Amino acid sequence: MYRLANIFKKSVFNEAEVIHMNSNWFKILMKVTKVRYGKNLLLKGMPVIFNKSGAELIIGDNVTINSSFLSNLVGLYQRTIIVTRTADAKIRIGNNVGISGATIYARKSIQIGDNTLIGGNTKIIDNDFHPTDPIVRRVTPNDHMGVRPIEIGENVFIGCNCLILKGTKIGDNAVIGAGSVVSGEIPANCIAAGNPARIIRHFQRNEVKVTQ
């Protein structure tokens, strides 16, 4: 048992070294594609971050992006994917944000506020990918789809396996329950969950006091 534990420890440390080397290399690639990122960006595993020429992709300070299997034990199905798909697209990720195996895909605009946590395998997508009209979809399957900006406030907690659809606005301090499908507006200081997501309850001011 002791020997197996040592083998496991060595494998974890080796993976950490590889992740560190790969993340340094990937940050160079991010600069080449004009991705702007702040201090202390931590990449655990290799994400997919693509910034279309002319688009804007900004990542704040102290952001953690988990993409490797061991980086989040909730069980990640994929690497984190952050994509600006058109020249007019904007993605702005605030300070102290945590992202785990999520997809953030913008044709127009996605804004994520400071101190927000995005749970494993969540999808945040500001478009329909394809037209909903059957005739338009047959003629132009990759154009003329619905697109609306997404705004996620500060200190939001989005549980794992959520789907955040186009036009969604989530207020500060909100909690989105795991597996929820969110479309529309979720106010600040509440818990929402379900498909479609509905408000379960509102927080009271100073409901929980934490000592540090």
C-alpha positions in Angstrom: 0.0 0.0 0.0 2.8 2.4 0.9 4.5 1.7 -2.5 1.3 2.3 -4.4 0.8 5.6 -2.5 4.3 6.7 -3.5 3.7 5.8 -7.1 0.5 7.9 -7.1 2.3 10.8 -5.5 5.0 10.8 -8.1 2.5 10.6 -10.9 0.6 13.6 -9.5 3.8 15.6 -9.2 4.9 14.7 -12.7 1.5 15.8 -14.0 1.8 19.1 -12.2 5.2 19.7 -13.7 3.9 19.0 -17.2 0.9 21.2 -16.6 3.2 24.1 -15.5 5.3 23.8 -18.6 2.3 23.5 -21.0 0.6 26.5 -19.3 3.6 28.7 -19.8 3.8 27.8 -23.5 0.0 28.3 -23.9 0.2 31.8 -22.4 2.6 32.8 -25.2 0.0 31.5 -27.7 -2.6 33.6 -26.0 -0.6 36.7 -26.4 -0.1 36.0 -30.1 -3.9 35.8 -30.6 -4.3 39.0 -28.6 -6.0 37.5 -25.6 -5.5 40.0 -22.7 -5.0 38.4 -19.3 -4.1 39.8 -15.9 -1.8 38.8 -13.1 -1.6 35.2 -11.6 -3.6 33.4 -14.3 -3.5 29.7 -13.3 -4.1 27.2 -16.1 -4.5 23.6 -14.8 -4.3 21.5 -17.9 -4.5 22.8 -21.5 -7.6 24.8 -22.3 -8.9 25.7 -25.8 -8.9 29.6 -26.0 -9.5 31.1 -29.4 -9.8 34.8 -30.1 -11.1 35.7 -33.5 -9.2 38.5 -35.3 -10.8 41.8 -34.3 -12.6 40.4 -31.3 -12.0 41.2 -27.7 -11.1 38.5 -25.1 -10.1 39.8 -21.6 -9.4 37.7 -18.6 -8.8 39.4 -15.2 -6.4 38.9 -12.3 -6.2 35.8 -10.2 -8.3 33.7 -12.6 -8.1 29.8 -12.4 -9.0 27.8 -15.5 -9.3 24.0 -14.9 -9.0 21.7 -17.9 -7.2 18.5 -16.7 -9.1 15.5 -15.2 -7.5 15.9 -11.8 -8.0 19.6 -11.6 -11.6 19.3 -10.4 -12.8 16.1 -8.8 -16.4 16.8 -9.8 -15.4 15.0 -13.0 -14.6 17.1 -16.1 -15.8 15.8 -19.4 -13.7 18.2 -21.5 -11.1 21.0 -21.4 -12.3 24.5 -20.8 -13.2 26.2 -24.1 -13.3 30.0 -24.4 -14.1 31.2 -27.9 -14.9 34.5 -29.6 -16.5 33.3 -32.9 -16.9 36.6 -34.8 -14.8 39.8 -35.2 -17.5 41.7 -33.2 -17.6 39.3 -30.3 -16.5 40.3 -26.7 -15.7 38.1 -23.7 -14.8 39.8 -20.5 -14.0 37.6 -17.5 -13.5 39.5 -14.2 -11.0 39.1 -11.3 -10.8 36.0 -9.0 -13.0 33.9 -11.3 -12.8 30.1 -11.3 -13.8 28.0 -14.4 -13.8 24.2 -14.6 -14.2 22.4 -17.9 -16.7 24.9 -19.1 -17.5 26.3 -22.6 -17.8 30.0 -23.0 -18.7 30.7 -26.6 -19.6 34.2 -27.9 -20.8 35.6 -31.2 -21.8 38.9 -29.5 -21.0 39.4 -25.8 -20.5 37.4 -22.6 -19.5 39.3 -19.4 -18.6 37.5 -16.2 -18.2 39.5 -13.0 -15.5 39.4 -10.3 -15.4 36.5 -7.8 -17.7 34.3 -9.9 -17.4 30.4 -9.8 -18.4 28.4 -12.9 -18.9 24.7 -12.1 -17.7 21.8 -14.0 -19.0 21.1 -17.6 -21.2 24.3 -17.7 -21.9 25.8 -21.1 -22.4 29.6 -21.5 -23.4 30.3 -25.1 -24.9 33.6 -26.4 -26.3 32.1 -29.7 -28.3 29.3 -31.1 -25.5 27.8 -33.2 -27.9 27.3 -36.1 -31.1 29.1 -37.3 -34.3 27.9 -35.7 -36.3 28.6 -38.9 -36.3 25.4 -40.9 -36.1 27.0 -44.3 -33.3 29.4 -43.3 -31.4 26.6 -41.6 -31.5 24.5 -44.8 -30.2 27.4 -46.9 -27.7 28.9 -44.4 -27.1 26.4 -41.6 -24.3 28.4 -40.0 -25.7 32.0 -40.3 -28.7 34.0 -39.3 -29.1 32.4 -35.9 -30.4 34.1 -32.8 -27.8 36.0 -30.9 -28.2 37.9 -27.6 -25.6 39.0 -25.0 -25.1 37.3 -21.7 -24.4 39.1 -18.4 -23.3 37.3 -15.3 -22.8 39.5 -12.2 -20.3 39.4 -9.4 -19.9 36.7 -6.8 -22.2 34.3 -8.7 -21.9 30.5 -8.1 -23.0 28.4 -11.1 -23.2 24.7 -10.2 -21.9 21.9 -12.4 -23.5 20.8 -15.7 -25.5 24.0 -16.2 -26.6 25.5 -19.5 -26.7 29.3 -19.7 -28.5 30.4 -22.9 -28.5 33.6 -25.0 -29.9 36.7 -23.5 -29.5 35.5 -19.9 -28.8 38.0 -17.1 -27.8 36.7 -13.7 -27.6 39.2 -10.8 -24.8 39.6 -8.2 -24.5 36.9 -5.5 -26.9 34.5 -7.2 -26.6 30.7 -7.0 -27.6 28.5 -9.9 -28.3 24.9 -9.0 -26.5 22.1 -10.7 -27.9 20.9 -14.0 -30.0 24.0 -14.5 -31.0 25.5 -17.8 -31.1 29.3 -17.5 -32.8 31.6 -20.0 -33.9 35.1 -19.1 -33.2 37.1 -16.0 -32.2 35.8 -12.5 -32.2 38.6 -10.0 -29.4 39.3 -7.5 -29.2 37.5 -4.1 -31.3 34.4 -4.8 -31.0 30.7 -5.5 -32.4 29.4 -8.8 -32.6 25.9 -10.2 -34.4 23.7 -12.6 -35.2 23.4 -16.3 -36.1 26.2 -16.9 -34.4 27.7 -13.9 -36.8 29.2 -11.4 -36.2 31.1 -8.1 -36.2 28.9 -5.1 -35.6 31.5 -2.5 -34.0 34.9 -1.9 -31.1 35.5 0.5 -31.7 37.8 3.5 -29.1 40.5 4.2 -26.4 39.2 6.4 -28.0 35.8 6.5 -24.7 34.0 6.9 -21.8 35.5 8.9 -18.4 34.1 8.2 -15.3 34.8 10.4 -11.9 34.6 8.7 
